[in-house]
């Protein structure tokens, strides 16, 4: 069986790249092991301004409109809304944050992302905010699991999905690329943290992070906003929310832990005392494929250019992937420059 692209991994990166290439009339086969991946665990948060100094995410002015348009197009295609735009209440934890946000409010290029500033203590119903808060706008979250489910059904219906575990030694590189009965023109690895074991791309400097998230039911009603208070809370409806996420660079596995669960439950006490009276609906853990320089890994193997990688989006995949997907598709089909090209590491990290 001949195809243009064999994509390994049906997380958000692999799914959106496959979708984009199919839209452009390419033949694609996507291979996935069928197990829960980091994209399915991720909150899908889209937040233009982050950190204690409230800095705009790099490229936000083109990444955000691209993401919104992309998810709107997918929603129109599948008759289902995947991106939920909600304002974010960023609760101040220290006075220095107030000074930073006052500075940002005076800068024209921040106006589209910042709303009401309130420095009165505990002015929101049922929410603890001793130092006040800033309302952030143009924020929201992607229902990643729902989107991946819809795309998987689409791939299966169009006979371009295969569930299988791939052993790297079973991939033939020369004289032509081949895996089982599939002969693609190019293989693209979108396998998340598993790339640290990939014989062609394990030399790239990943910086993996384990994260755990809880889905909780609660009796107390929350305002229909995203809350950011060190951790974050996303209300899914009046009685159901998600809270996360932990960061663990040492215990790199996908096993949910009591330590993380207790830490997340305890953190709720700093938001709303009544939210400690909860039921845990779901406790998930997985490993984010973050990178050392905080930029994704996109490009071709230095010796085998017919093998490529599209990976390393970490916690910002929901925001970044639509734009990078379009740009990488342009590079594959029209030989335009590859964004965030891994050739930046050829000289320093690749050893023949």
MIBANU-154161 format. One record per residue (C-alpha): y, x, z. Coordinates in pm, whole numbers, plus 32768, in hexadecimal, padded with zeros to 4 digits. Example, Ala and Ser with C-alpha at 12.3 -4.5 7.8 and 13.67 -1.06 7.14 Angstrom:
<recs>
((7E3E 84CE 830C));
((7F96 8557 82CA));
</recs>
This chain:
<recs>
((8000 8000 8000));
((814B 8094 7F94));
((8291 804B 8046));
((83ED 80DC 8059));
((8406 8103 81D3));
((830A 810F 82EB));
((83C7 80CE 8431));
((831E 8127 8578));
((8392 804E 869A));
((840B 7EE6 86B0));
((8513 7F15 87BA));
((8679 7EBD 8768));
((86B0 7FFA 869B));
((8579 7FD0 85C4));
((85A6 7E59 859E));
((8711 7E64 852F));
((86D0 7F88 8443));
((85A9 7ECF 83A8));
((867C 7D93 8388));
((8799 7E52 82E3));
((86B6 7F00 81E9));
((8602 7DBD 8193));
((8754 7D17 8156));
((8796 7E2E 805E));
((8656 7DDD 7FA0));
((8586 7EFD 802A));
((8415 7EE0 8073));
((83DC 7F1F 81E4));
((82B3 7F23 82CD));
((82F5 7F32 8441));
((81E8 7FAA 8531));
((81F2 7F5A 86A6));
((80FB 7F73 87C4));
((8159 7E18 8841));
((81B1 7E8F 899F));
((82F4 7E45 8A57));
((83FC 7F43 89F5));
((854B 7FB0 8A84));
((8608 7EC2 899F));
((8552 7D98 8A34));
((85A9 7E08 8B94));
((8714 7E62 8B49));
((882A 7D75 8BAF));
((88CE 7D8E 8A5A));
((8A26 7DB2 8AFA));
((8B4E 7DEE 8A17));
((8C73 7E77 8ADA));
((8D8F 7F24 8A21));
((8E26 7FCF 8B54));
((8D54 808A 8C51));
((8D5F 8185 8D6C));
((8E3F 81AF 8E99));
((8F65 8209 8DB9));
((8F30 80E0 8CCF));
((8F0A 81A4 8B8D));
((8ECA 80FE 8A3D));
((8D70 8145 89B0));
((8D7C 8237 888D));
((8D9E 8178 8746));
((8DC3 8028 87F4));
((8ECD 7FAE 8700));
((8DD2 7FAF 85E0));
((8C8A 7F96 86A1));
((8CE4 7E4E 874D));
((8D51 7D80 861E));
((8C25 7E01 855C));
((8B38 7D9C 8676));
((8BD1 7C43 869A));
((8BBF 7BFF 8525));
((8A5D 7C84 850F));
((89D6 7BAE 862B));
((8A93 7A80 85A7));
((89EA 7AB2 8455));
((8895 7ACC 84FB));
((88E2 7995 85C7));
((8941 78D8 848C));
((8804 794A 83DB));
((871A 78E5 84F5));
((87E8 77BB 856F));
((87F4 784E 86CC));
((8909 78F1 8795));
((88AE 7A52 8804));
((89FC 7ADF 8872));
((8AA0 7A36 899D));
((8C0E 7A8A 89C1));
((8C74 7A7B 8B31));
((8D98 7B0D 8BE9));
((8D4A 7C1A 8CE7));
((8DD3 7C2C 8E48));
((8DED 7D9B 8EA3));
((8E0C 7DAE 901E));
((8EC7 7EDB 90A6));
((8E06 7FBF 9190));
((8F23 80B4 91D7));
((909D 80B6 91C7));
((90A0 81C5 90BC));
((9009 80CA 8FCB));
((9136 7FE7 8FF6));
((921F 8107 8F9C));
((914C 814F 8E66));
((914C 7FE8 8DF0));
((92C3 7FC3 8E1E));
((92EA 80EF 8D37));
((91FD 8053 8C36));
((92B9 7F09 8C3D));
((93EE 7FC0 8BC1));
((9335 8051 8A93));
((9341 7F82 8955));
((91E4 7FE2 88DC));
((914A 7F55 8A1C));
((91F0 7DFF 8A0C));
((90DA 7D55 8948));
((8FDA 7DB1 8A51));
((9091 7D65 8B97));
((90F3 7C1B 8C32));
((9169 7BAA 8D85));
((91A0 7CA7 8E9D));
((917E 7C1E 8FFE));
((91A5 7D04 912A));
((9193 7BF3 9231));
((905A 7C11 930A));
((8F3B 7B1E 92D0));
((9000 7A35 91ED));
((8ECF 79C4 9127));
((8DF5 78AB 91B1));
((8CB1 792F 924B));
((8CFA 7A93 91D4));
((8D4C 7BB8 92B6));
((8E64 7C8C 9227));
((8F24 7D34 9345));
((8FFB 7E02 9254));
((9013 7D00 9140));
((8F9A 7D0F 8FD9));
((8FF6 7D2E 8E6A));
((8F78 7C34 8D6C));
((8EF1 7CE1 8C36));
((8EE6 7C2A 8AEB));
((8E21 7C5D 89AB));
((8CEF 7C94 8A86));
((8B9C 7BEC 8A79));
((8A28 7C26 8A5A));
((891A 7C19 8953));
((87DE 7B4D 8995));
((8710 7C73 8922));
((85B8 7BE8 896B));
((8601 7AA6 88AC));
((868A 7B67 8783));
((855C 7C4D 8779));
((8471 7B22 8789));
((851F 7A78 8663));
((851E 7BB9 8597));
((83AF 7BF8 85E4));
((8355 7A9D 8564));
((8426 7AE1 842E));
((8372 7C2D 83EF));
((821C 7B8D 8423));
((8270 7A6A 833A));
((82DF 7B60 822E));
((81A7 7C37 825F));
((8265 7D6E 82C3));
((81F3 7D8A 842E));
((80BB 7E31 84B1));
((805B 7E53 861F));
((7FB2 7F9F 865A));
((7FB8 80D8 872B));
((8016 8202 8656));
((7F77 8352 8699));
((8059 8461 860F));
((7F30 852A 8590));
((7ED3 8408 84AF));
((801A 8425 83ED));
((7FF3 84F2 82B1));
((8129 85AD 8240));
((80B6 8666 8107));
((8084 864C 7FE6));
((810B 84E9 8025));
((8159 842A 8163));
((8041 8344 81C7));
((7FCB 8282 82F7));
((7E88 81BD 82D7));
((7EAA 8105 818B));
((8028 810F 8188));
((80DF 8207 80AB));
((8256 81F7 80F3));
((836D 82BD 8055));
((83F5 8300 81B1));
((838B 82D6 831C));
((849C 8283 8417));
((844B 82A7 8587));
((84FC 81A8 8666));
((8413 81CA 878D));
((8502 81EE 88B1));
((84A2 82DF 89C5));
((834C 831D 8927));
((83FC 840E 883B));
((83E8 851A 8949));
((8277 8535 88E3));
((82B7 851F 876D));
((824A 866C 86CE));
((8368 865A 85D2));
((8485 85F9 86BB));
((8426 865F 881E));
((851B 8785 8803));
((8646 869A 8813));
((86F3 869B 8968));
((86A8 8542 89F0));
((871D 84EF 8B50));
((863D 83D1 8BB8));
((869D 82D9 8CC7));
((85C2 81D5 8D6B));
((866B 8088 8DAE));
((85F9 7F54 8E6B));
((8681 7DF1 8E4C));
((8642 7CB1 8F0E));
((8652 7B4C 8E91));
((869B 7A71 8FBE));
((86C0 7903 9011));
((87BD 78A2 911D));
((884E 7772 91CB));
((89B5 77EC 91C5));
((8A78 77A7 9086));
((8B2C 78C5 8FD9));
((8C56 78A8 8EF0));
((8BF1 78C5 8D84));
((8C5E 7A31 8D6B));
((8BB9 7B84 8D65));
((8BF5 7C42 8EA8));
((8C13 7DBB 8EB7));
((8C23 7E4B 9014));
((8B63 7F93 8FF6));
((8A35 7ECB 8F8A));
((8A5D 7D9C 8EA9));
((89F9 7C2E 8EB7));
((89D5 7B53 8D84));
((89B9 79DD 8DCE));
((88C4 7947 8CD4));
((8909 77EB 8D5D));
((898A 775D 8EA5));
((884B 77B5 8F61));
((87BF 78DC 8EA3));
((884C 7A3C 8E7F));
((87EE 7BA0 8E26));
((8854 7CC9 8EF7));
((883C 7E39 8EAC));
((8819 7F44 8E6E));
((8791 806B 8F2D));
((87A1 81D1 8EAB));
((867E 82B9 8EF0));
((8659 8405 8E38));
((852E 847B 8F06));
((8422 836C 8EFA));
((8409 8333 8D86));
((8316 8212 8D69));
((8323 809D 8D2A));
((829E 8035 8E7F));
((8381 7F4A 8F49));
((83BE 7FCF 90A9));
((8407 7F37 91FC));
((851C 8037 9232));
((85DA 7FC6 90FD));
((859E 7E57 9149));
((8623 7E7A 92AB));
((874D 7F45 9233));
((87AF 7E39 9137));
((8782 7D1E 9230));
((8853 7DDB 9330));
((8968 7E12 9233));
((8988 7C9A 9206));
((8A08 7C8A 936A));
((8B42 7D3F 92FB));
((8B82 7C2C 91FA));
((8B1F 7AEE 92AB));
((8A6D 7AD0 93FA));
((89B8 7992 9396));
((891F 7A3F 9267));
((8836 7AFB 934F));
((8775 79B1 9370));
((86C3 79D1 9225));
((8575 79BD 9176));
((850D 7AD3 908C));
((84A2 7A40 8F3F));
((8468 7B86 8E89));
((8476 7CF9 8EE3));
((847C 7DE6 8DB8));
((848B 7F5D 8D8D));
((8499 803F 8C5E));
((8526 8188 8BE3));
((866D 81A4 8B26));
((8670 82A5 8A0A));
((87BD 8341 8A6C));
((882B 848E 89DA));
((88C5 85C7 8A6B));
((8A0C 85AB 89A9));
((8A1E 842C 89C8));
((8A09 8401 884D));
((88DD 8370 8793));
((87E3 843D 86CE));
((87E8 83E1 855E));
((8772 84AE 8437));
((865B 8566 838A));
((8566 866E 83FA));
((85E3 87CA 8394));
((849C 882B 82E6));
((840C 86D7 828A));
((853F 8610 8216));
((8467 84E4 81C0));
((843A 84AD 8338));
((8565 841F 83F3));
((85D1 83AB 854A));
((86B2 828C 85B8));
((86BB 8296 8731));
((8775 82F4 886F));
((8863 81CD 8896));
((8825 81B1 8A0C));
((88E2 80A4 8AC8));
((89DA 805D 89AD));
((88E3 7FFB 88A0));
((8952 7E90 8889));
((8AB4 7F01 883D));
((8A6C 802E 8761));
((893C 7FCF 8694));
((89D1 7EDC 8596));
((8AD1 7FDB 851A));
((89E1 8102 8523));
((88D6 8033 8476));
((89C0 7FE9 8355));
((8A31 8152 833D));
((88CF 81DF 8344));
((8861 80E5 823B));
((8986 815C 8167));
((8916 82C2 8198));
((87AC 8274 813C));
((8803 81AE 8005));
((8946 8250 7F8D));
((8934 83AF 8022));
((8A73 837C 80ED));
((8AA9 8450 8228));
((89C3 8404 834B));
((8A7F 83A8 848B));
((8A1D 8463 85C9));
((8942 8546 84F3));
((8836 860B 85A8));
((888B 8736 84CD));
((897C 878B 85E9));
((8848 880A 86A1));
((8791 88BC 8588));
((8817 8A16 85E1));
((8802 89FA 8759));
((86CA 892B 87A2));
((85DC 892D 867C));
((84D7 8A41 8680));
((83F2 8A68 8555));
</recs>
